[in-house]
């Protein structure tokens, strides 16, 4: 296709892509009650409609979805489109100030690359939940999902009984102010000596929480850790753990959402006005009834100057591969590809060169940009200093 000679933002960005120039990507910001400053997820992708990220070239900005839709072969690559269609893999940055819901995916693999931790928000050493605990699997074996579901039912009943008694006792405003059932109940118990019913139900909730916690494998994390989340695996990000998360977008099955109020995700048999979803605890049996085995990056190239690792996740047959490029010394990294490449810096500074023109690769920070080299670029070069690390997300062909 010949470049368009129009004079709009859309045509100027499209012409740049057709000529092999990269685009900076501004994220769509997904509001979440658990997110820092009210934003929990930053999406770098081409979802349809208002959730599309924004492609930026110079002062021009336009929906990335519309740019790719107009000429997917030039942006994604002809072989990519022929094999996987016109969907751009999604990369997110997540910034939780509280624990996320416990969930699993029935047909989606994810990858967490830990980019930031906040011990103050985490209340100590930052952690995540990945899979069932060794204790629970040793105790229940393949029946671990069945017993987990029973514990979810007990927890749901205890949480909702506490909500009801708080509302009946006239503390609905306090629940809304605290935005957490447990915190609000604690305040009443410690400030109102006669609140015996609330104290009783709060104690029952604590017992139910301990019954759930035995099933969760808590894994302590540091910046730089790489954690794959295979399809069917129980998981949840802990508070204060920021991640870059490449994925093939797909549905989520939520099982437990903590004590946030108002209730976002309601338990079956306990509908709540305003709840956006009913927890899918009846699907607990679809999860992997096992302890998740740790997997590690695979070295694909190593020299005195460069280390390239394929990060775990087993996405390749679904159209996603993720590399971590580490510069062991000041050097250059050359790449020739028939796919797009979404680039973001974890550590250090790096510059992308296409046709001898340089473009700074952004840092992986919440709300920051990423840089995508379209397939039409054909080849490119990255120059960076010692210790620089880059995440490269693309589709293998």
DRENRO-478207 format. One record per residue: residue in one letter; x, z, y of N, C-alpha, C, O in turn. Coordinates in steps of 0.2 Angstrom, whole numbers, plus 2048, in hexadecimal, padded with zeros to 3 digits. Layout:
BEGIN
aXZYXZYXZYXZY/...
! end
This chain:
BEGIN
x8048007FA800800800804800806809804807/x8037FC80B8077FB8118058018167FF803816/x80A80481A80880981E802807823802802825/x7FE80C8257F980B8297FC80B83180080F832/x7F98078357FC80783C7F780B8417F880A847/x7F380F83E7EE8138427F28188467F8819846/x7EE81C84A7F182084F7EE82784F7ED82B854/x7EB8298497E88308487ED8348447F2832841/x7EB83B8447EF83F8407F083D8397F583D836/x7EA83B8367E983982F7EE83482E7F1834829/x7ED82E8327F18288307F88298317FD82682E/x7FA82D83680182E83780483383180A83182F/x80183882F80383B82980483782380883781F/x7FE8338227FE82F81C80482A81C807828817/x80582782280B82282381182582181682281E/x81282B82381882F82281983081A81F82F818/x81483281781483281081682C80C81A82C808/x81282780E81482080B81B81E80C81D81A808/x81E82081282581F81382A824810830823810/x82782880C82B82D80882D83380C831837809/x82A83581282C83B815828841813823840810/x82B84781382884D81082284F81582284D81B/x81E85481381985781781A85F81681B861811/x81986281C81986981C81286B81A80D86781C/x81187081780A87281480987981780C87E815/x80387A81B80188081D7FB8828197F787E817/x7FB8898177F788B8127EF88C8147EE88D81A/x7EB88B80F7E488E8107E589580F7E889880A/x7E18998137E28A18137DB8A38107D68A3812/x7DC8A780A7D68A98067D58B18087DA8B5806/x7D08B380B7CF8BA80C7CE8BE8067CA8BB802/x7D18C38057D08C88007CF8CF8027D38D1807/x7CB8D37FF7CB8DA8027D18DE8007D38E3803/x7D58DB7FB7DB8DF7F97E18DC7FC7E78DE7FB/x7E08D78017E68D48047E98D780A7E58DB80D/x7EF8D680B7F28D98117EF8D58177EF8CF817/x7ED8D981C7EA8D78227E38D28207E28CE824/x7E08D481B7DA8D18197DB8CA8157D68C7813/x7E18C78157E38C18117E78C380B7EC8C580B/x7E48C18057E78C27FF7EB8BC7FC7F08BD7F8/x7E88B67FD7EB8B07FA7ED8AB7FF7E88A9804/x7F28A87FF7F48A28037F589C7FE7F989C7FA/x7F18977FF7F08917FA7F488B7FD7F3889803/x7F98897F97FD8837FB7FB87D7F67FE87D7F0/x7F587A7F77F38757F27EE8707F67ED8707FC/x7EA86C7F27E68677F57DF8687F17DC8637EF/x7DC86E7F27D686F7F07D186C7F47D286A7FA/x7CB86A7F17C68667F57C386A7FB7C28707FA/x7C18678007BD86B8057C186F8097C786E80B/x7BE87580C7C28798117C887D80E7CB880812/x7C887D8077CE8818047D487D8037D987F800/x7D48778067DA8738067DF87680A7DD878810/x7E68758087EB87780D7EB8718127E886C812/x7F08728177F086D81C7F786A81C7FC86D81C/x7F786381C7FE85F81C80085F8247FC85D828/x80686082580986082C80F85B82C81485C828/x80F85683181585283281585283A81184F83D/x81B85583C81C85584381685A84681585F844/x81385784B80D85A84E80685984B80185B84D/x8068548468008528437FF85683D803859839/x7F885883C7F685C8377EF85A8347EB857838/x7EE85A82D7E885782A7E885A8237ED85C821/x7E285A8217E085C81A7E58598157E5853814/x7E885D8117ED85A80C7E98578067EB852804/x7E38598057DE8568007DD84F8027DD84B7FE/x7DB84E8087D984780B7DF84380A7DE83D809/x7E584580C7EB84180C7EC83F8057EE839803/x7EC8438007ED8427F97E883D7F67E98387F2/x7E283F7F87DC83B7F67DD8337F87DB82F7F4/x7E08327FD7E082B8007E58277FC7E48217FB/x7EB82A7FA7F08267F67F382B7F17F982D7F2/x7F082D7EC7F38327E77F98307E47FE8347E3/x7FA82A7E28008277DF8068287E380B82A7E1/x8058277EA80B8277EE80D82F7EF8138307EF/x8088337EF80A83A7F080C83D7EA8118417EA/x80883D7E58098407DE80E83D7DA8118407D6/x80D8367DA8118327D580D82E7D18088317CE/x80E8287CF80A8237CB8098267C48048267C1/x80F8287C180F82B7BA80B8327BA8088337B5/x80C8367BF80883C7C080183B7C07FD83E7BC/x7FE8367C47F78357C47F58327BE7EF8337BB/x7F982D7BB7F782A7B47F682F7AF7F182F7AA/x7FA8347AF7FA8397A97F583F7AB7F28427A6/x7F68427B17F28487B37ED8487B87E984D7B9/x7EC8427BB7E68417C07E98427C77EF8437C8/x7E58447CB7E68447D27E784B7D57E684C7DB/x7E78507D17E78577D37EE8597D47F28597D0/x7EF85C7DA7F585F7DC7F58667D97F186A7DB/x7FA8687D57FB86F7D37FB8747D97FE8727DE/x7F887A7D87F787F7DE7FD8847DD7FE8877D8/x8008857E380488B7E48018907E97FF88E7EE/x8018967E77FF89B7EB8048A07ED8098A17E9/x8038A47F38078AA7F48028AF7F47FD8AF7F8/x8028B57F07FE8BA7F08018C17F38078C27F2/x7FD8C47F78008CA7FB7FB8D07FA7F78D17FF/x7FB8D47F57F68D97F47F88E07F77FE8E27F6/x7F38E37FA7F48EA7FC7F18EF7F77F38F57F8/x7ED8EC7F37EB8F17ED7EB8EC7E77EB8E67E7/x7E98F07E17EA8EC7DB7E48E77DB7DE8E87DD/x7E68E17D87E18DC7D77DC8DE7D17DE8E27CD/x7D78DA7D07D38DB7CA7D78D97C47DB8D57C4/x7D58DD7BE7D88DB7B87D48D57B57CE8D57B5/x7D88D07B37D48C97B17D88C67AC7DE8C87AA/x7D58C07AA7D98BB7A67D68B57A77D18B47AA/x7DA8AF7A57D88A97A67D78A579F7DC8A679B/x7D28A279D7D189F7977D48987967D5896791/x7D689579C7D988F79B7DE88D7A17DE8887A4/x7E28927A37E68917A87EC8967A77EC89C7A6/x7F28937A87F88977A87FA8987AF7FA8947B4/x7FD89E7B180089F7B78078A27B780A8A37B1/x80A8A27BD8118A47BD8128A87C38108A67C9/x8158AE7C28168B37C881D8B37CA8218B57C5/x81F8B17D08268B27D28268B77D78248B67DD/x8298BD7D68298C37DA82D8C17E08338C17E0/x82A8C17E682E8BF7EC82E8C57F18328C57F6/x82A8CB7F082A8D07F48278D67F18228D67ED/x82A8DC7F38278E37F08278E87F682B8E87FA/x8228EC7F68218F17FB8208F87F781A8F97F5/x8258FC7F78249027F381F9077F681C90B7F3/x81E9067FD81A90B8008139097FE80E90D7FD/x8119027FF80A9007FD8099017F58049037F3/x80E9007F180E9017EA80D9097E880B90A7E2/x80F90D7EC80F9147EB8159167E681491B7E2/x81A9137E68209147E282390D7E08239087E3/x82590D7D98289077D78239017D681E9037D2/x8238FB7D981E8F67D881D8F47D18228F47CD/x8178F27CF8158F17C88108EC7C880C8EA7CD/x80F8E97C280A8E47C08078E67BA80A8E97B6/x8018E37B87FF8E37B17FF8DD7AE7FD8D87B0/x8028DD7A88038D67A48018D879D8068DB799/x7FB8D679A7FA8D77937F88DE7917F88E2795/x7F78DF78B7F58E57887FC8E97878018E7786/x7FB8F07878018F47868038F577F7FE8F377B/x8098F677E80B8F77778078FD7738058FC76D/x8069027778029087747FB9057717F990776C/x7F89017767F19007747F18FB76E7ED8FB769/x7F68F676E7F68F17687F88F47627F58F375D/x7FD8F97627FF8FD75C7F99017597F8902753/x7F590375E7EF90875C7E99047597E6906754/x7E88FE75C7E18FB75B7E38F47577DE8F1754/x7E98F17577EA8EB7547E68E57577E58E575E/x7E38E17537E08DB7567D98DD7597D68D975D/x7D78E37587D18E675A7D18E87617CD8EB764/x7D78E87647D98EB76B7D48E87707D28EC775/x7D28E27707CD8DF7757C68E27747C38E3779/x7C48E476E7BE8E776D7BE8EE7707B98F0773/x7C38F276F7C38F97727C48F97797C28FD77D/x7C88F377C7C98F37837C28F27867C08F578B/x7BE8ED7837B78EC7867B38F37867AF8F478B/x7B38F77817B08FD7807B29017867AE905789/x7B89027877BB90678D7B99037947B7907798/x7B88FC7947B58F979A7AE8FC79C7AC8FD7A1/x7AA8FC7967A38FE7977A390579979E90779D/x7A79097967A79107987A99117A07A69157A3/x7AE90D7A17B190E7A87AB90B7AD7AA90E7B2/x7A89067AB7A39037B079D9087B179A9097B6/x79B90B7AB7969107AC7989167B07949187B4/x79E9197B07A091E7B47A191C7BB79F9207BF/x7A39167BC7A49147C379D9137C779C9167CC/x7989117C379290F7C678E9167C778A9177CB/x78F91A7C278C9217C378E9257C978A9287CD/x7959247CA7989277D07959247D77939277DC/x79491D7D779291A7DC78B91C7DE78991D7E4/x78691D7D977F91F7D977F9267DC77B9277E1/x78392A7DA7829317DC7859327E37829367E7/x78A92E7E578C92E7EC78792B7F178692E7F6/x7849267EF77E9237F37789287F47769297F9/x77692A7EE77192F7EE7729357F276D9387F5/x7789377F277A93D7F677B93C7FE77D940802/x77A93580077B93480778293180978393280F/x78692F80578D92E80778E926806794924806/x78992280778A91B80778F91880D79391480C/x78E91B81379291A81879991B81779E917819/x79A9218147A19238127A491E80D7AA91C80E/x7A091C8087A39178047A59108077AA90D806/x7A190E80C7A29088107A89098147AC904815/x7A990F8177AF91081B7B59108177BA90E81A/x7B59148127BB91480E7BD90E80A7C290D808/x7B790A8087B89048047BB9057FD7BD9017FA/x7BA90C7FB7BC90D7F47B89137F27B89197F5/x7B59127EC7B19187E97B591E7E87B29247E9/x7BB91D7E57BF9237E37C19277E97C192D7E9/x7C49237EE7C69277F47C092B7F77C19307FA/x7BB9277F87B592B7FB7B39317F77B19367FA/x7B39307F17B09367ED7B593C7ED7B39427EE/x7BC93A7ED7C193F7EE7C09437F57C09497F5/x7BE9407FA7BD9438007B89488007B894D803/x7B29467FD7AC94A7FD7AE9507F87AC9567FA/x7B194F7F37B29557EE7B795A7F17B69607F0/x7BC9587F67C095C7F97BE95F7FF7C0965801/x7B995C8027B695F8087AF9628087AD96680C/x7AC9618027A59648017A59687FB7A49657F5/x7A696E7FB7A69727F57A09727F07A19737EA/x79A9707F37949707EF7939697EC78D9687E9/x7979657EC79695E7E979895E7E279C95A7E0/x7959627DE7979637D679595C7D379995A7CE/x78F9597D478E9537D179394D7D279594A7CD/x79594D7D879A9477DA7A19497D67A49457D4/x7A29507D67A99527D37A89507CC7AD94E7C9/x7A39517C97A29507C17A39497C07A69477BB/x79F9447C47A093D7C27A693A7C47A99367C1/x7AA93D7C97B193B7CB7B593D7C57BA9397C3/x7B49427C27B99447BC7B79407B67BC93E7B3/x7B193E7B57AF9397B07B39327B17B592F7AD/x7B39307B87B692A7BA7BE92A7B87C19257B5/x7C19307BA7C89317B87C99307B17CE92D7AF/x7C59337AD7C69337A57C592B7A37C992979F/x7C09287A67BF9217A47C591D7A67C79187A3/x7C891E7AC7CE91A7AE7D491B7AA7D79167A8/x7D59217A77DA9227A37D991F79C7DE91C799/x7D391E79A7D191A7947D39137957D4910790/x7D291079B7D490979C7DB90879D7DE90479A/x7DF90D7A07E690C7A27EA90C79B7EF90979B/x7E890F7967EC90F7907EC90778D7F1906789/x7E890378F7E88FC78D7ED8F87917EF8F278E/x7EE8FA7977F28F579B7F98F679B7FC8FC79B/x7FD8F179A8048F179A8078F07A18068EB7A4/x8098F57A480C8F57AB8138F47AA8178F77A7/x8158EF7AE81C8EC7AE81E8ED7B581C8EA7BA/x8248F17B68278F27BD82B8EB7BF82E8E87BA/x82B8E97C582D8E37C78328E47CD8318E97D1/x8368DF7CE83B8DF7D483A8D87D78388D37D3/x83D8D77DD83D8D07E08428CC7DB8478CD7D9/x83F8C67DA8438C17D68408C07CF8428BC7CB/x83C8C57CD83A8C57C68358BF7C58318BD7CA/x8358BC7BF8318B77BD82C8B97B882F8BB7B2/x8268B97B98218BB7B481C8B67B28178B47B6/x81C8B37AC8178AE7AA8118B17A88118B77A5/x80B8AF7A98048B17A78018AC7A37FD8A87A5/x8028AC79C7FF8A77987F78A87987F48AD799/x7F48A27967ED8A27967EB8A87917EE8A878B/x7E58AB7927E38B078E7E68B778F7E48BC78B/x7EA8B87947EE8BE7947EB8C379A7EA8C079F/x7EA8C97987E78CE79D7ED8CF7A27F38CF7A1/x7EB8CF7A97F08D07AE7ED8D27B57E78D17B6/x7F18D57B97EF8D77C07F58D87C47FA8DC7C1/x7F58D67CA7FB8D87CE7FA8DF7D17F48E17D3/x7FF8E37D17FE8E97D47FF8E97DC8018E47DF/x7FE8EE7DF7FE8EF7E78068EE7E980A8F07E6/x8068EA7EF80D8E97F28128E57EE8188E57EF/x80F8E07EA8138DB7E68118D47E880C8D27E6/x8158D17EC8148CA7EF8178C57EA81C8C67E7/x8138C07E88158BB7E48148B47E68108B37EA/x8198AF7E48178A87E48148A77DD8178A87D8/x80E8A37DD80B8A27D780989B7D68048997D9/x80D8977D380B8907D18068907CB8078947C7/x80188C7CB7FC88C7C67F98857C67F98817CB/x7F58847C07F087F7C07EA8827C17E88867BD/x7E68817C77E08847C97DB8847C37DA87F7C0/x7D788A7C27D288A7BD7CE8917BE7D08957C2/x7C98927BA7C58987BB7C889E7B97CD89E7B5/x7C68A47BB7C88AA7BA7C38AE7B67BD8AE7B8/x7C58B27B17C08B77AE7C28BE7B07C78C17AE/x7BE8C17B47C08C87B77BD8CD7B27B78CD7B0/x7C08D37B17BE8D87AC7BD8DF7AF7B98E37AD/x7C18E07B57C18E77B87C48E67BF7C98E37C0/x7C18E97C37C28E87CA7C48EF7CE7C48EF7D4/x7C58F47CB7C78FA7CE7C18FE7D27BB8FC7D0/x7C29027D77BD9057DA7BC9037E17B99077E5/x7BD8FD7E27BC8FA7E97B48FA7EB7B08F97E6/x7B38FC7F17AC8FC7F37AB8F97FA7B08F97FE/x7A68F57FB7A08F37F67A38EF7F07A88EC7F0/x79F8F07EB7A18ED7E47A28E57E579D8E27E7/x7A88E27E47A88DB7E47A68D87DD7A28D37DD/x7A88DB7D87A78D97D17A38DE7CE7A68E47CC/x79D8DD7CC7998E27C97998E27C179A8DC7BE/x7998E87BE7998E87B77928E57B478D8E67B7/x7928E27AE78B8E17AB7878E77AA7898EC7A9/x7808E67AC77B8EB7AB77C8F07B27788F47B2/x7808EE7B67818F27BD7818ED7C27868ED7C6/x77C8E97C477C8E47C977C8E87D07798ED7D1/x7808E57D47818E87DB77F8E27E07818DD7E0/x77B8E47E577A8E07EB7818DE7EE7848E27F0/x7828D77EF7888D57F378D8D47EE7928D17F0/x78D8D67E87928D47E37938CD7E278E8C97E1/x7998CA7E279A8C37E179A8C07DA79A8BA7D9/x79B8C57D579C8C37CF79B8C97CA79B8CF7CC/x7988C77C47978CC7BF79E8CC7BA79F8C67B8/x7A18D27B97A78D27B57A58CF7AE7A08D17AB/x7AA8CB7AB7A98C87A57AC8CC79F7B08C979B/x7AA8D279E7AC8D67997AA8D47927AE8D678D/x7A58D07927A38CE78B7A88C97887A88C7782/x7AC8C678D7B18C178A7B88C47897BD8C1788/x7B88CB7897BF8CF7877C28CC7817C88CC780/x7BE8CB77C7C08C87757C48C27767C78C0771/x7C48BE77B7C78B877C7CE8B977E7D28B477D/x7D08BF7807D78C07827DC8C177C7DA8C2776/x7E28C077D7E78C07787E88C87767EA8CC77B/x7E78C97707E78D176E7EE8D376C7EF8D5766/x7F38D27717FA8D376F7FE8D57757FC8D477B/x8048D87748088D977980C8D377B80E8CF777/x80C8D178280F8CB7848178CC78381A8D0785/x8198C67808218C67808248C37868218BF789/x8298C778882D8C478E8308BD78C8338BC787/x82F8B97918338B37918378B27978368B579C/x83C8AD7968418AD79B8428A679E8418A179A/x8458A57A484689E7A684B89A7A184F89D79E/x84A8937A184E88F79D85388B7A18518887A6/x85988C7A085E8887A485E8817A385F87F79D/x85D87D7A885C8757A68638727A986486C7A7/x8668757AE86C8727B18708787B486E87C7B7/x8778787B287B87D7B588287A7B68858777B2/x88487A7BD88B8787BE88E87E7C288C8847C3/x89487D7C58988827C98948837CF8958887D3/x88F87F7D188C87F7D88858807D78828847DC/x88187E7D287A87E7D28788817CB87B8807C6/x8728857CB86F8877C58688857C68648887CA/x8658827C185E8807C185B8827BB85D8817B5/x8558867BC8528897B684A8877B68478877BB/x8488857B08418847AF83E88B7AE83F88E7A9/x83988D7B38368937B28308937AD82D88E7AB/x82F8997A982B8997A38248987A68228997AC/x81F8977A18188967A381589179E80F89179D/x81888C79B81688779781088379A80B882798/x8128817A180D87D7A480D8757A38098717A5/x8138737A081586C7A181086779E80F8627A1/x80C86979980786579680186579A7FC861799/x80086979F7FB8697A47FD8667AB7F88667AF/x8038647AB8058607B28088657B78088637BD/x80C86A7B480F86E7B98168717B68168737B0/x81B8707BA8228737B88258767BE8248747C4/x82887C7BD82B8807C38328817C18348847BC/x83687F7C683E8807C58408857CB83D8857D0/x8458897C984888D7CE84F88B7CF85388A7CA/x8518897D58588867D685C88B7DA85A88D7DF/x86188D7D78668927DA86C88E7DC86F88B7D8/x86E88F7E287588C7E587A8927E487A8977E7/x87F8907DF8848957DE88A8957E388E8997E4/x88A88F7E688F88E7EC88B8897F18868867EF/x88E8897F788C8847FC88C87D7F889187B7F6/x88687A7F88878737F488086F7F687C8717FA/x8808697F287A8657F38778647EC87A8647E7/x8718637EC86D8627E686985C7E686585B7EB/x86A8577E28678507E386284F7DD8628517D8/x85C84C7DF85684C7DB8538457DB8528427E1/x8528427D684E83B7D684883D7D184983F7CC/x84283B7D483C83D7D18368387D28368357D7/x8328387CD82C8347CE8268387CF8208367CE/x82783F7D18228447D28238467D98288467DC/x81E84A7DC81E84E7E28238547E08238557DB/x8258577E582985E7E58278627EA8288617F0/x8248687E882286D7ED8288727ED8298757E8/x82B8737F38318777F483087D7F982D87C7FE/x8338837F78338887FB83988D7F983B88D7F4/x83C8907FE8428947FE84089B7FC83C89E800/x84389E7F78428A57F68488A97F98468AE7FC/x84E8A77F98548AA7FC8588A580085989F7FD/x85B8A780685F8A280985C89D80D85689E80F/x86089780F85D89281385F88B80F86488B80C/x85A88681085C88080D85987A81185487B814/x85B87581085986F81485886980F85C86780B/x85286680F85086080B85285A80F851859815/x85685580C85884F80F85484980B855848805/x85184580F84E83F80D84F83981284E839818/x85383480F85582E81385983181985882F81F/x85E83681786283881C85F83D82286383E827/x85983E82185684282685484982385284A81E/x85684E82785585582484F85982684C85882C/x84C85D82184686182284886882084A86981A/x84786D82484887482284387681C83D87581E/x84587981784087B81283E882814843886814/x83888381483588A81783789081283888E80C/x83789681483789C81083089D80D82B89C810/x8308A180782A8A38048278A98078298AE805/x8248A880D8218AE8108198AD8118178A8811/x8168B381180E8B281180C8AE81880E8B081D/x8088A98178068A581D80B8A081F80989C823/x8118A081C81689B81E81489481B80F893818/x81988F81C81888981A81C88781382088B811/x81A88281081E87F80A81F87880C81C875810/x82487580882686E80A82586A80482886C7FE/x8218648048208607FE823859800822856804/x8288577FB82B8517FB82684C7F782684E7F1/x8238477F981F8437F582283F7F082883E7F1/x81F83C7EB8228387E68258327EA82A82F7E7/x8228307EF82482A7F382B82A7F582F8257F7/x82E8317F68358327F883A82F7F383F82D7F5/x83882F7ED83C82C7E88428317E68438337E0/x8468327EB84C8377EA84D83B7F084B8397F5/x8508417EF8528457F58588497F385A8497ED/x85A84D7F88608517F785E8587FB85B858800/x86185D7F88608647FB8678677FC86B8677F8/x86886980286E86C80486D874806868875809/x87187880387087F80487688380387B881800/x87688980587C88E80587C8927FF8778927FB/x8818957FD8828997F787D89F7F787B8A27FC/x8798A07F18748A57F086D8A27F28698A67F1/x86C89C7F486689A7F68628997F08658967EB/x85C89B7F08578997EA8518967EC84E8977F2/x84F8907E984988C7EA84588C7E484788B7DF/x83E88C7E683988B7E08378847E18348827E7/x8378807DC8358797DC82F8787D78308797D1/x8298767DA8238757D682286E7D682186B7DB/x82186B7D081F8647CF81C8627C981A8677C5/x81A85C7C881785A7C181C8567BD81F8517C0/x81D8587B78228547B381F84E7B081A84E7AE/x8238487B08218427AE82783F7AA8268397A7/
! end
